[in-house]
Amino acid sequence: MRVRLCAPSTPFSRDDAARVVAIGADYPGLTLDFHPQCFETCGHFAGDDAARLAAFVECANDPDGDAVWFARGGYGAVRIAGAAIAALGPAARAKAYLGYSDAGTMLGALYGAGIGRAVHAPMPADIRRAGGEAAVRRVLGWLTGDRSGEEPDIGTAPVAAFNLMTLAMLTGTPLMPDLRGHVVMIEEVAEYLYAVDRLLFHVTAALAPMGVAGIRLGRISDVPENDRPFGAEPDQMVRDWCARTGIAYLGRADIGHDAHNRIVPFGLAHRHQGQ
């Protein structure tokens, strides 16, 4: 299996890439191929829009590649996603695409276009976290057939998983996938609780008319301290907005911006068995 890696958002370091490749050596038959674009810098981004777009399209359209793994998140994927989808050919449809956070922009666009298999999963950048090697191995195991790293409570309904801010930015745009009948898992990092509440207002208002099957809440982590308490915890906030909009609240999900982040293949779980 050949896994192509690119960075649609922010840059990755060569040293961290070497650490991930070294771990990959423990998985016979698996090759990790970091595109040179991963290490480019252009202001905030891993190269300018044209470079990031070209690298993703090259990786996705590579007939010898089996999966595309996004190196890290940040911000930037939304600037190239529409053009990327339009440039994809037949080879792109046979691949898994893995990542989370800002990479959810690409996953949502791919899923909406019916291209490949979108998979919420840890990224190479997680090697920098405490316990990050386990997160990297979770993905390498999944790619080689080990499904033990998947979110344990995926049921019979189709599923999708997003960072809350990323999902909020997708709603109302051509990149937003149709999530009718889906259980939608959400997580967030480094946002004030009042900002999380604001995002929940927006996201639930967009998801309710779609007829989603429900929302599950992942971890809301690294919350900054505000000048006054918000007065409600994330679980209460999600319950409240679900009640206001008529969406079923289905409990917690084992996803988040941390080394324990579990894998969620978009769509129906049975479609991914044996892959």
Protein Blocks (a to p, Z undefined) as FASTA:
>chain_A
ZZddddfkbccdfklmmmmmmmmmmmghiacdddfklmgcehjbgcifklmmmmmmmmmm
mmkbcbdcdfbgcihjlmmmmmmmmmpcfklmmpccddehjllmmmmmmmmnopajaddd
ddfklmmpghklmmmmmmmmmmnopaklpcfkbcfbdcddddfklmmmmgopaklccfeh
iacddddehiafklmmmmmmmmmmmmmmnopabdcddddehiacdfbdfhiafklmmmmm
mmmnopacebjadddjdfklccddehjfklmgoZZ
